[in-house]
Amino acid sequence: MEILYSDKDIVSCIKPVGVDAEKQMIELLKDELKGEFFPVHRLDLNVSGVMIYARNKHTAAALSKIIQDGQMIKEYVAMVHGEVDEAGDWEDLLWKDSKKNKVFVVKRQRGGVKKARLEFKRLSAGESSLVHIRLHTGRSHQIRVQFSSRGMPLVGERKYSTLDDPCEIALWSCYLRFA
């Protein structure tokens, strides 16, 4: 874990792959900085990158409200199989099967279905494409599902791909800011 910024209200850090964002990271932060820490967003266990934690309940509530209002900008880089368009803006309906911890793109609105939107820009192309992604919604497995549903799973993807890549998932939370 790397601490990027810390003050009396927040800490920004790099969550390593394989570390749980809501439990293990809290313990790592307590060991490093002492005090209380509150997760206000999450990253999947197999994804690494920038995260923000509140250092008190008041800040946690304020950050949660900011995120709920769509005022936290989250950006990622990912390597995906195939050549993606130069840029895109995708909106899908996602449904999560909680029993299987798996998310699916569905065609119509119904109970439990949530809208998901992301924008991307291709940075390089070939057999695989490097893409920069801006999330407009923060749904479970959103990036992984939206790319896989279009036949372009992330390199290293295990849950939403049948390809057998010899590496970890190629997804990195690279940028967070508040609008």
C-alpha positions in Angstrom: 0.0 0.0 0.0 1.2 3.5 -0.9 -0.2 6.6 0.9 -0.7 9.4 -1.7 -2.2 12.0 0.6 -3.4 12.2 4.2 -4.9 14.9 6.5 -7.2 14.9 9.4 -10.3 14.1 7.2 -9.2 11.9 4.3 -6.5 9.6 3.1 -5.8 8.7 -0.5 -3.8 5.5 -1.2 -3.1 2.8 -3.7 -5.0 -0.4 -2.9 -2.9 -3.5 -3.9 -4.4 -6.4 -5.9 -5.6 -9.1 -3.5 -6.4 -6.8 -0.6 -10.0 -6.3 0.4 -11.0 -2.6 0.1 -13.4 -2.6 3.0 -11.6 -4.8 5.6 -8.0 -5.5 5.0 -7.2 -2.0 3.7 -8.7 -0.5 6.9 -6.3 -2.7 8.9 -3.3 -1.6 6.7 -4.2 2.0 7.1 -4.5 1.6 10.9 -1.1 0.0 11.1 0.4 2.8 9.0 -1.4 5.9 10.2 -3.3 5.0 13.3 -6.9 6.2 13.9 -10.2 5.3 12.3 -10.9 4.9 8.6 -14.1 4.6 6.7 -14.5 3.2 3.2 -16.7 5.4 1.0 -16.3 3.5 -2.3 -14.7 0.2 -3.2 -12.5 -1.7 -5.7 -12.8 -5.4 -6.5 -10.4 -7.6 -4.7 -8.5 -8.3 -8.0 -8.2 -4.6 -9.0 -5.6 -2.2 -7.8 -5.5 1.6 -7.8 -6.4 4.9 -6.1 -8.9 4.9 -3.3 -10.1 7.5 -0.8 -11.0 6.7 2.8 -12.6 9.1 5.4 -10.8 9.5 8.7 -14.0 10.3 10.7 -17.8 9.7 10.5 -18.6 13.3 9.5 -16.3 13.2 6.5 -17.5 9.7 5.6 -21.1 11.0 5.5 -20.1 14.0 3.4 -18.1 11.9 0.9 -20.9 9.4 0.6 -23.3 12.2 -0.3 -20.9 13.5 -2.9 -20.5 10.1 -4.4 -24.3 9.5 -4.3 -24.8 12.8 -6.1 -22.4 11.7 -8.9 -19.8 14.3 -8.0 -16.8 11.9 -7.7 -15.0 11.4 -11.0 -13.4 7.9 -11.3 -11.1 7.0 -14.1 -9.4 3.8 -15.0 -7.0 2.3 -17.5 -7.5 -1.2 -18.8 -6.1 -3.6 -21.4 -8.9 -5.4 -23.3 -8.8 -8.2 -25.9 -9.6 -7.0 -29.4 -9.5 -3.6 -31.1 -12.1 -1.2 -29.6 -13.4 1.9 -31.3 -11.4 5.1 -31.0 -13.9 6.4 -28.4 -17.3 5.5 -27.0 -20.0 6.3 -24.6 -21.9 3.1 -23.5 -25.1 2.9 -21.5 -26.4 -0.5 -20.4 -28.8 -2.0 -18.0 -27.1 -4.2 -15.5 -28.6 -6.8 -13.2 -26.6 -8.4 -10.4 -27.2 -12.0 -9.4 -26.1 -11.7 -5.7 -26.1 -15.5 -5.2 -23.5 -15.9 -7.9 -21.8 -12.5 -7.4 -22.1 -12.0 -11.1 -23.5 -9.1 -13.2 -25.3 -9.3 -16.5 -26.3 -6.9 -19.2 -30.1 -7.1 -19.7 -32.4 -5.6 -22.3 -35.2 -4.2 -20.2 -35.8 -2.4 -16.9 -37.1 -4.6 -14.0 -36.5 -5.0 -10.3 -32.9 -4.8 -9.3 -31.8 -3.5 -12.7 -29.6 -0.4 -12.7 -28.4 1.9 -15.5 -24.7 1.9 -16.1 -22.7 4.4 -18.1 -19.1 4.8 -19.0 -17.0 6.6 -21.6 -13.7 5.4 -23.0 -10.9 6.5 -25.3 -8.6 4.1 -27.0 -4.9 4.8 -26.2 -3.4 2.1 -28.3 -4.6 -0.8 -30.4 -3.6 -4.1 -31.8 -4.6 -7.6 -30.8 -5.4 -5.9 -27.5 -6.3 -2.3 -26.8 -5.3 0.0 -24.0 -8.2 2.1 -23.0 -8.8 5.0 -20.7 -12.3 4.8 -19.0 -14.4 7.3 -17.1 -17.2 5.9 -15.1 -20.4 7.9 -14.8 -22.0 5.2 -12.6 -20.2 2.9 -10.2 -21.9 -0.5 -10.5 -20.5 -3.8 -9.4 -18.1 -5.2 -12.0 -19.3 -2.5 -14.4 -16.2 -2.1 -16.6 -15.6 -5.8 -16.7 -19.2 -6.6 -17.7 -19.7 -3.8 -20.2 -16.5 -4.7 -22.2 -17.1 -8.5 -22.0 -20.7 -8.1 -23.2 -19.3 -6.6 -26.4 -16.8 -9.4 -27.0 -13.8 -7.5 -25.6 -13.1 -8.9 -22.1 -10.3 -7.4 -20.0 -7.0 -9.1 -20.2 -6.7 -11.4 -17.2 -10.5 -11.5 -16.7 -11.6 -14.7 -15.0 -15.3 -14.2 -14.2 -16.6 -12.7 -17.5 -14.3 -14.3 -20.0 -13.5 -17.8 -21.2 -10.0 -16.8 -22.3 -7.1 -18.1 -20.2 -4.7 -15.2 -19.7 -1.6 -15.9 -17.6 -1.9 -12.7 -15.7 -4.0 -10.7 -13.2 -6.8 -8.6 -14.5 -5.5 -5.6 -16.4 -7.6 -2.9 -14.7 -6.2 0.0 -12.7 -8.0 2.8 -10.9 -5.8 5.7 -12.0 -7.6 8.9 -11.1 -10.1 10.2 -8.5 -11.4 13.7 -8.1 -14.4 15.6 -6.8 -16.3 17.7 -9.2 
